[in-house]
Amino acid sequence: MIKLFWHPRTRAARAAWMLEETGVPYQRVLVEIGDAEAERDPAFLAASPMGKVPALADGEVCLADSAAICMYLADRYPDARLAPSLDDPQRGMYLFWMVYSPGVIEPAMSEKFAGVTPNRYSSGWGDFDLMISTLEKGLAAGPWLLGERFSTADVMVASSVHFMAMFKLLPDSPVLESYVERALARPAWQAAMAGEEQP
Ligand SMILES: N[C@@H](CCC(=O)N[C@@H](CS)C(=O)NCC(=O)O)C(=O)O
């Protein structure tokens, strides 16, 4: 069975959400992060070169990073229809939004935490305001990033918008607020959160 190496209230929530969306059975393996002395499961270390969660072991396949895990699961378990196929024209924007969280949203959040003002034209993520306005434009038609079709890109991006709200970084934005509300109402997100509460 798939093993998900996780810790509560981390980016591992995305991987759990994605697993719930696919419906593939999995087992959670709790990792005590932030304790350098803690003994580590060798299977975790094999999957996570940086020692970070989430990480996943699926048979002989092991990998870390929430975006990589989400992409892997979408492609490995296509019956769940969570990613446009390679020859689908929507594949392009799907890939753009798949890397938007690690490539744009997270650096823009760090910009806010650090209180710096980047040069929008030379920084790879633009700046915080460009990140938000691009998201709002991407969701203007909605209800999802690919229109009527919910995809793995929404798992990545909606979880990031949720994290921004939790860190009180989200500006007043009805579009983003209703997007995250819609996403978090999905049974798969609810199941992933319920899994965090299990002993
Ligand atoms: N880019 C990675 C970041 C993973 C990450 O930073 N995880 C944090 C928790 S959210 C972690 O494991 N921190 C503990 C540590 O670095 O030892 C991803 O998206 O999965």
The ligand as an SDF file (V2000), in Angstrom:
LIG
                    3D

 20 19  0  0  0  0  0  0  0  0999 V2000
    8.7940   22.1580   -1.4780 N   0  0  0  0  0  0  0  0  0  0  0  0
    8.4390   21.2190   -0.4470 C   0  0  0  0  0  0  0  0  0  0  0  0
    8.6070   21.8710    0.9070 C   0  0  0  0  0  0  0  0  0  0  0  0
    8.4730   20.8540    2.0290 C   0  0  0  0  0  0  0  0  0  0  0  0
    8.6280   21.4910    3.3930 C   0  0  0  0  0  0  0  0  0  0  0  0
    9.2700   22.5430    3.5590 O   0  0  0  0  0  0  0  0  0  0  0  0
    8.0820   20.8400    4.4040 N   0  0  0  0  0  0  0  0  0  0  0  0
    8.1680   21.3160    5.7620 C   0  0  0  0  0  0  0  0  0  0  0  0
    6.7870   21.2230    6.4150 C   0  0  0  0  0  0  0  0  0  0  0  0
    5.5800   22.2020    5.5490 S   0  0  0  0  0  0  0  0  0  0  0  0
    9.1190   20.4290    6.5470 C   0  0  0  0  0  0  0  0  0  0  0  0
    9.1910   19.2310    6.3430 O   0  0  0  0  0  0  0  0  0  0  0  0
    9.8540   21.0390    7.5070 N   0  0  0  0  0  0  0  0  0  0  0  0
   10.7110   20.3050    8.3990 C   0  0  0  0  0  0  0  0  0  0  0  0
   12.1590   20.3210    8.0170 C   0  0  0  0  0  0  0  0  0  0  0  0
   12.5410   21.0430    7.0840 O   0  0  0  0  0  0  0  0  0  0  0  0
   12.9170   19.5970    8.6510 O   0  0  0  0  0  0  0  0  0  0  0  0
    7.0150   20.7160   -0.6640 C   0  0  0  0  0  0  0  0  0  0  0  0
    6.1950   21.4270   -1.2450 O   0  0  0  0  0  0  0  0  0  0  0  0
    6.7200   19.5960   -0.2460 O   0  0  0  0  0  0  0  0  0  0  0  0
  1  2  1  0
  2  3  1  0
  2 18  1  0
  3  4  1  0
  4  5  1  0
  5  6  2  0
  5  7  1  0
  7  8  1  0
  8  9  1  0
  8 11  1  0
  9 10  1  0
 11 12  2  0
 11 13  1  0
 13 14  1  0
 14 15  1  0
 15 16  2  0
 15 17  1  0
 18 19  2  0
 18 20  1  0
M  END
$$$$
